[in-house]
Amino acid sequence: MKILNRRSTREAKFWTRIKEDGTVKCNLCHRRCIIKPGKYGVCGVRINIDGKLYTLVYGLLTAVNVDPIEKKPLMHFYPGSSVLSISTTGCNFFCQFCQNWTISQLRHDEIYGQYATPEEVVRWALNYGADG
């Protein structure tokens, strides 16, 4: 299957098989999606392939930014610091006024981004002097 040959496709974590027909339950978020083979979770980036759950966005970053912590929902965490933020496509919420709608709500056939390993992300944070 072509989808399994992508670098960003990996067997997912936090799921269980719940039926003999290959149906799985995703345990990553509060929705606890029940996903039949060939179908996607609500987030649009987790797919059941032959009774195994896969993520389509491992390391596939749609945004990378260094910002003041005050710009984030963690603003009281470490005032005056900077933080490296990364994101992928896919979200399990459908907020009416989402500022990231154009990337968070892309569906599986629209996914794009720059692939990065965890080590590369850490290197970026260090190079840009991010505190977190």
N, CA, C and O of each residue as an XYZ file, in Angstrom:
528
protein
N       0.841     -1.177      0.000
C       0.000      0.000      0.000
C       0.891      1.247      0.000
O       1.816      1.363      0.804
N       0.599      2.167     -0.906
C       1.404      3.375     -1.098
C       1.555      4.204      0.182
O       2.623      4.756      0.444
N       0.507      4.287      0.957
C       0.514      5.116      2.172
C       1.553      4.633      3.184
O       2.096      5.438      3.942
N       1.832      3.342      3.203
C       2.797      2.789      4.153
C       4.236      3.079      3.758
O       5.141      2.918      4.577
N       4.465      3.502      2.526
C       5.818      3.792      2.052
C       6.272      5.212      2.354
O       7.419      5.559      2.073
N       5.408      6.032      2.913
C       5.782      7.407      3.253
C       6.625      7.429      4.524
O       6.399      6.649      5.449
N       7.590      8.327      4.551
C       8.449      8.464      5.727
C       7.656      8.913      6.956
O       8.030      8.593      8.084
N       6.584      9.639      6.748
C       5.783     10.162      7.860
C       4.707      9.188      8.345
O       3.979      9.497      9.288
N       4.601      8.035      7.721
C       3.628      7.030      8.154
C       4.309      6.042      9.082
O       5.288      5.395      8.712
N       3.786      5.933     10.278
C       4.329      5.016     11.292
C       3.178      4.337     12.007
O       2.081      4.888     12.102
N       3.433      3.136     12.509
C       2.414      2.520     13.348
C       2.203      3.439     14.551
O       3.156      3.882     15.192
N       0.950      3.707     14.833
C       0.601      4.645     15.900
C       0.799      4.019     17.275
O       0.917      2.802     17.419
N       0.831      4.877     18.263
C       0.819      4.456     19.660
C      -0.579      4.729     20.208
O      -1.369      5.440     19.587
N      -0.871      4.169     21.355
C      -2.119      4.431     22.076
C      -3.368      3.972     21.318
O      -4.267      4.765     21.041
N      -3.405      2.703     20.996
C      -4.594      2.123     20.382
C      -4.701      0.653     20.764
O      -3.725      0.038     21.194
N      -5.902      0.098     20.601
C      -6.128     -1.325     20.860
C      -7.066     -1.892     19.803
O      -7.952     -1.202     19.299
N      -6.855     -3.150     19.482
C      -7.777     -3.835     18.579
C      -8.957     -4.281     19.428
O      -8.776     -4.848     20.505
N     -10.160     -4.024     18.945
C     -11.329     -4.351     19.764
C     -12.256     -5.386     19.129
O     -13.147     -5.910     19.798
N     -12.056     -5.684     17.850
C     -12.913     -6.675     17.200
C     -12.080     -7.556     16.288
O     -11.020     -7.159     15.806
N     -12.581     -8.752     16.064
C     -11.902     -9.704     15.176
C     -11.843     -9.213     13.734
O     -10.965     -9.623     12.975
N     -12.774     -8.336     13.352
C     -12.777     -7.835     11.971
C     -11.699     -6.779     11.729
O     -11.616     -6.225     10.633
N     -10.869     -6.493     12.745
C      -9.789     -5.528     12.595
C     -10.117     -4.136     13.096
O      -9.274     -3.242     13.027
N     -11.317     -3.936     13.597
C     -11.697     -2.633     14.147
C     -10.807     -2.308     15.346
O     -10.539     -3.165     16.187
N     -10.354     -1.052     15.408
C      -9.479     -0.624     16.499
C     -10.097      0.561     17.235
O     -10.987      1.243     16.727
N      -9.600      0.779     18.439
C      -9.996      1.946     19.231
C      -8.754      2.795     19.436
O      -7.752      2.327     19.978
N      -8.825      4.045     19.000
C      -7.728      4.988     19.193
C      -7.877      5.601     20.582
O      -8.947      6.092     20.941
N      -6.810      5.571     21.348
C      -6.839      6.103     22.712
C      -6.002      7.372     22.872
O      -5.639      7.735     23.991
N      -5.693      8.050     21.764
C      -4.827      9.221     21.848
C      -5.531     10.433     22.452
O      -4.927     11.185     23.217
N      -6.788     10.624     22.116
C      -7.497     11.797     22.639
C      -8.802     11.377     23.302
O      -9.121     10.191     23.392
N      -9.537     12.364     23.757
C     -10.790     12.122     24.475
C     -11.890     11.510     23.616
O     -12.848     10.961     24.159
N     -11.782     11.585     22.318
C     -12.841     11.070     21.444
C     -12.889      9.543     21.407
O     -13.948      8.958     21.178
N     -11.747      8.900     21.630
C     -11.683      7.431     21.644
C     -12.353      6.840     20.394
O     -13.260      6.013     20.493
N     -11.892      7.278     19.232
C     -12.484      6.851     17.959
C     -12.458      5.335     17.799
O     -11.463      4.682     18.112
N     -13.558      4.790     17.311
C     -13.653      3.396     16.908
C     -13.479      3.420     15.391
O     -14.293      4.005     14.676
N     -12.408      2.780     14.902
C     -12.034      2.923     13.496
C     -11.987      1.561     12.814
O     -11.210      0.687     13.199
N     -12.819      1.393     11.808
C     -12.848      0.154     11.030
C     -11.698      0.158     10.020
O     -11.185      1.225      9.681
N     -11.292     -1.006      9.539
C     -10.222     -1.065      8.536
C     -10.534     -0.172      7.325
O     -11.651     -0.172      6.808
N      -9.525      0.584      6.892
C      -9.673      1.484      5.755
C     -10.251      2.843      6.096
O     -10.384      3.692      5.214
N     -10.596      3.069      7.349
C     -11.205      4.337      7.769
C     -10.241      5.159      8.619
O      -9.237      4.657      9.124
N     -10.584      6.453      8.761
C      -9.768      7.416      9.500
C     -10.451      7.826     10.800
O     -11.671      7.727     10.928
N      -9.657      8.287     11.758
C     -10.194      8.864     12.978
C     -10.702     10.270     12.711
O     -10.503     10.808     11.622
N     -11.356     10.870     13.700
C     -11.901     12.220     13.579
C     -10.821     13.226     13.190
O     -11.096     14.165     12.443
N      -9.606     13.044     13.680
C      -8.502     13.969     13.397
C      -8.091     13.964     11.929
O      -7.484     14.923     11.451
N      -8.416     12.894     11.213
C      -8.085     12.811      9.794
C      -6.678     12.358      9.490
O      -6.306     12.265      8.321
N      -5.878     12.072     10.511
C      -4.482     11.695     10.262
C      -4.105     10.347     10.874
O      -2.931      9.975     10.890
N      -5.093      9.625     11.373
C      -4.865      8.259     11.874
C      -5.771      7.332     11.079
O      -6.975      7.564     10.972
N      -5.179      6.278     10.523
C      -5.911      5.360      9.658
C      -5.704      3.921     10.116
O      -4.626      3.544     10.575
N      -6.750      3.140      9.981
C      -6.691      1.714     10.276
C      -6.359      0.989      8.974
O      -7.143      1.012      8.025
N      -5.214      0.359      8.935
C      -4.817     -0.436      7.775
C      -4.668     -1.879      8.236
O      -3.769     -2.217      9.006
N      -5.570     -2.718      7.747
C      -5.531     -4.152      8.060
C      -5.479     -4.437      9.559
O      -4.747     -5.325      9.998
N      -6.245     -3.695     10.339
C      -6.326     -3.955     11.768
C      -5.220     -3.353     12.604
O      -5.098     -3.671     13.787
N      -4.401     -2.479     12.007
C      -3.368     -1.751     12.751
C      -3.597     -0.260     12.536
O      -3.961      0.173     11.442
N      -3.380      0.514     13.587
C      -3.569      1.955     13.482
C      -2.250      2.635     13.144
O      -1.220      2.359     13.759
N      -2.294      3.524     12.162
C      -1.110      4.254     11.709
C      -1.344      5.754     11.807
O      -2.463      6.232     11.620
N      -0.278      6.492     12.102
C      -0.307      7.946     11.988
C       0.304      8.306     10.641
O       1.268      7.679     10.202
N      -0.253      9.305      9.995
C       0.238      9.747      8.690
C       1.145     10.964      8.792
O       1.663     11.431      7.778
N       1.347     11.489     10.008
C       2.043     12.769     10.145
C       3.248     12.719     11.081
O       3.643     13.751     11.623
N       3.834     11.552     11.280
C       5.006     11.470     12.152
C       6.129     12.327     11.567
O       6.607     12.057     10.465
N       6.545     13.342     12.291
C       7.645     14.199     11.855
C       7.321     15.119     10.696
O       8.215     15.804     10.199
N       6.079     15.162     10.248
C       5.696     15.982      9.097
C       5.165     17.325      9.593
O       3.975     17.466      9.875
N       6.045     18.292      9.694
C       5.723     19.574     10.320
C       5.122     20.555      9.326
O       5.652     20.752      8.232
N       4.009     21.169      9.718
C       3.379     22.190      8.888
C       3.720     23.595      9.357
O       3.518     24.564      8.625
N       4.235     23.708     10.573
C       4.635     25.013     11.099
C       5.753     24.836     12.118
O       5.745     23.903     12.920
N       6.714     25.755     12.065
C       7.820     25.806     13.028
C       8.049     27.277     13.343
O       8.331     28.070     12.445
N       7.929     27.644     14.619
C       8.087     29.046     15.012
C       8.756     29.158     16.373
O       8.561     28.316     17.249
N       9.544     30.207     16.533
C      10.064     30.565     17.851
C       9.334     31.843     18.256
O       9.382     32.852     17.554
N       8.660     31.780     19.395
C       7.850     32.902     19.861
C       8.081     33.143     21.346
O       8.557     32.259     22.058
N       7.742     34.347     21.810
C       7.763     34.593     23.251
C       6.723     33.697     23.926
O       5.650     33.466     23.370
N       7.030     33.205     25.095
C       6.108     32.321     25.815
C       4.774     33.007     26.079
O       3.744     32.341     26.181
N       4.787     34.337     26.190
C       3.556     35.089     26.457
C       2.532     34.942     25.335
O       1.348     35.207     25.540
N       2.973     34.525     24.163
C       2.069     34.338     23.030
C       1.361     32.983     23.092
O       0.430     32.735     22.326
N       1.788     32.126     23.981
C       1.278     30.756     24.079
C       0.336     30.599     25.266
O       0.308     31.448     26.157
N      -0.437     29.513     25.279
C      -1.308     29.253     26.433
C      -0.523     28.944     27.708
O      -1.122     28.740     28.764
N       0.790     28.908     27.624
C       1.653     28.653     28.781
C       2.290     29.937     29.296
O       3.339     29.886     29.939
N       1.689     31.064     29.030
C       2.344     32.347     29.272
C       2.844     32.568     30.695
O       3.759     33.369     30.887
N       2.293     31.902     31.689
C       2.760     32.076     33.066
C       3.780     31.020     33.461
O       4.227     30.979     34.607
N       4.141     30.181     32.528
C       5.048     29.081     32.819
C       6.461     29.565     33.111
O       7.053     29.173     34.117
N       7.005     30.409     32.247
C       8.373     30.903     32.409
C       8.450     32.269     31.725
O       9.006     32.375     30.632
N       7.901     33.317     32.351
C       7.819     34.644     31.734
C       9.161     35.125     31.186
O      10.209     34.939     31.804
N       9.100     35.748     30.011
C      10.295     36.292     29.383
C      11.087     35.295     28.566
O      12.114     35.654     27.990
N      10.641     34.062     28.503
C      11.374     33.047     27.741
C      10.809     32.920     26.328
O       9.745     33.453     26.013
N      11.545     32.206     25.495
C      11.069     31.914     24.145
C      10.857     30.410     24.029
O      11.476     29.619     24.740
N       9.968     30.038     23.116
C       9.628     28.627     22.956
C       9.563     28.281     21.470
O       9.055     29.055     20.659
N      10.080     27.115     21.134
C       9.964     26.595     19.771
C       8.659     25.822     19.695
O       8.456     24.864     20.441
N       7.781     26.232     18.799
C       6.503     25.549     18.603
C       6.531     24.821     17.274
O       6.977     25.370     16.266
N       6.057     23.590     17.272
C       5.927     22.829     16.031
C       4.506     22.294     15.953
O       3.842     22.113     16.973
N       4.045     22.044     14.730
C       2.712     21.467     14.574
C       2.668     20.571     13.353
O       3.490     20.669     12.441
N       1.681     19.698     13.372
C       1.385     18.854     12.223
C      -0.057     19.107     11.822
O      -0.792     19.806     12.519
N      -0.446     18.549     10.720
C      -1.834     18.573     10.297
C      -2.646     17.667     11.208
O      -2.114     16.716     11.781
N      -3.913     17.955     11.340
C      -4.816     17.085     12.077
C      -5.197     17.659     13.419
O      -4.344     18.100     14.189
N      -6.493     17.651     13.692
C      -6.987     18.123     14.979
C      -8.320     17.449     15.262
O      -9.097     17.178     14.346
N      -8.576     17.183     16.526
C      -9.818     16.528     16.918
C     -10.874     17.524     17.399
O     -11.936     17.122     17.873
N     -10.589     18.805     17.280
C     -11.555     19.855     17.610
C     -11.953     20.573     16.325
O     -11.229     20.522     15.331
N     -13.082     21.228     16.347
C     -13.559     21.984     15.190
C     -13.979     23.373     15.660
O     -15.123     23.787     15.471
N     -13.043     24.081     16.270
C     -13.320     25.391     16.859
C     -13.724     26.382     15.769
O     -13.068     26.484     14.733
N     -14.801     27.101     16.015
C     -15.365     28.011     15.030
C     -14.396     29.120     14.608
O     -14.395     29.527     13.447
N     -13.578     29.606     15.532
C     -12.694     30.720     15.205
C     -11.221     30.325     15.302
O     -10.389     31.136     15.708
N     -10.900     29.106     14.937
C      -9.529     28.597     15.025
C      -8.590     29.408     14.131
O      -8.841     29.576     12.938
N      -7.508     29.906     14.726
C      -6.533     30.673     13.944
C      -5.662     29.776     13.067
O      -4.976     30.261     12.168
N      -5.689     28.469     13.329
C      -4.878     27.525     12.559
C      -5.717     26.600     11.683
O      -5.242     25.543     11.269
N      -6.942     26.982     11.400
C      -7.878     26.139     10.659
C      -7.286     25.616      9.351
O      -7.497     24.456      8.997
N      -6.557     26.452      8.641
C      -6.052     26.048      7.322
C      -5.067     24.892      7.384
O      -4.887     24.181      6.395
N      -4.425     24.695      8.531
C      -3.535     23.533      8.645
C      -4.110     22.456      9.558
O      -3.875     21.269      9.331
N      -4.849     22.845     10.570
C      -5.333     21.837     11.522
C      -6.426     20.956     10.937
O      -6.572     19.806     11.350
N      -7.187     21.464      9.994
C      -8.324     20.711      9.468
C      -8.086     20.078      8.098
O      -9.030     19.611      7.462
N      -6.853     20.059      7.644
C      -6.578     19.366      6.386
C      -6.910     17.894      6.541
O      -6.711     17.326      7.615
N      -7.400     17.284      5.510
C      -7.722     15.868      5.552
C      -6.581     15.067      4.932
O      -5.654     15.627      4.347
N      -6.666     13.777      5.068
C      -5.576     12.876      4.698
C      -5.057     13.075      3.283
O      -3.867     12.871      3.040
N      -5.905     13.464      2.348
C      -5.452     13.635      0.965
C      -4.863     15.025      0.709
O      -4.434     15.311     -0.408
N      -4.836     15.886      1.721
C      -4.301     17.242      1.585
C      -3.048     17.480      2.424
O      -2.508     18.586      2.422
N      -2.588     16.479      3.126
C      -1.479     16.629      4.066
C      -0.204     17.085      3.357
O       0.149     16.576      2.294
N       0.470     18.046      3.963
C       1.754     18.513      3.454
C       2.634     18.872      4.639
O       2.176     18.875      5.782
N       3.878     19.168      4.373
C       4.771     19.609      5.433
C       6.210     19.253      5.143
O       6.526     18.642      4.122
N       7.070     19.644      6.051
C       8.502     19.352      5.966
C       8.809     18.276      6.990
O       8.478     18.423      8.166
N       9.437     17.201      6.555
C       9.771     16.120      7.467
C      10.969     16.523      8.319
O      11.936     17.094      7.815
N      10.898     16.220      9.609
C      12.009     16.487     10.527
C      12.059     15.389     11.578
O      11.025     14.936     12.070
N      13.250     14.974     11.911
C      13.426     13.988     12.975
C      13.375     14.705     14.326
O      13.555     15.921     14.381
N      13.135     13.977     15.405
C      13.172     14.602     16.732
C      14.516     15.284     17.007
O      14.561     16.349     17.622
N      15.596     14.672     16.555
C      16.927     15.261     16.756
C      17.065     16.598     16.036
O      17.681     17.527     16.559
N      16.492     16.700     14.835
C      16.541     17.969     14.100
C      15.767     19.060     14.836
O      16.214     20.206     14.895
N      14.625     18.715     15.388
C      13.819     19.700     16.116
C      14.582     20.221     17.329
O      14.571     21.422     17.598
N      15.236     19.337     18.055
C      16.046     19.758     19.208
C      17.178     20.669     18.743
O      17.465     21.676     19.390
N      17.814     20.328     17.642
C      18.908     21.145     17.104
C      18.403     22.544     16.727
O      19.082     23.538     16.982
N      17.212     22.620     16.119
C      16.633     23.926     15.780
C      16.419     24.756     17.040
O      16.755     25.940     17.075
N      15.863     24.137     18.066
C      15.609     24.865     19.321
C      16.903     25.424     19.888
O      16.947     26.570     20.338
N      17.947     24.623     19.868
C      19.249     25.084     20.374
C      19.826     26.185     19.497
O      20.335     27.182     20.009
N      19.753     26.016     18.183
C      20.300     27.009     17.250
C      19.591     28.358     17.353
O      20.225     29.405     17.223
N      18.279     28.335     17.587
C      17.511     29.575     17.685
C      17.477     30.138     19.097
O      16.865     31.178     19.340
N      18.129     29.457     20.023
C      18.189     29.949     21.392
C      16.875     29.877     22.140
O      16.647     30.637     23.081
N      16.012     28.968     21.726
C      14.725     28.814     22.413
C      14.951     28.223     23.801
O      15.777     27.329     23.980
N      14.216     28.729     24.765
C      14.317     28.211     26.131
C      13.525     26.921     26.309
O      13.781     26.135     27.222
N      12.580     26.725     25.436
C      11.735     25.534     25.549
C      11.204     25.107     24.230
O      10.474     24.119     24.148
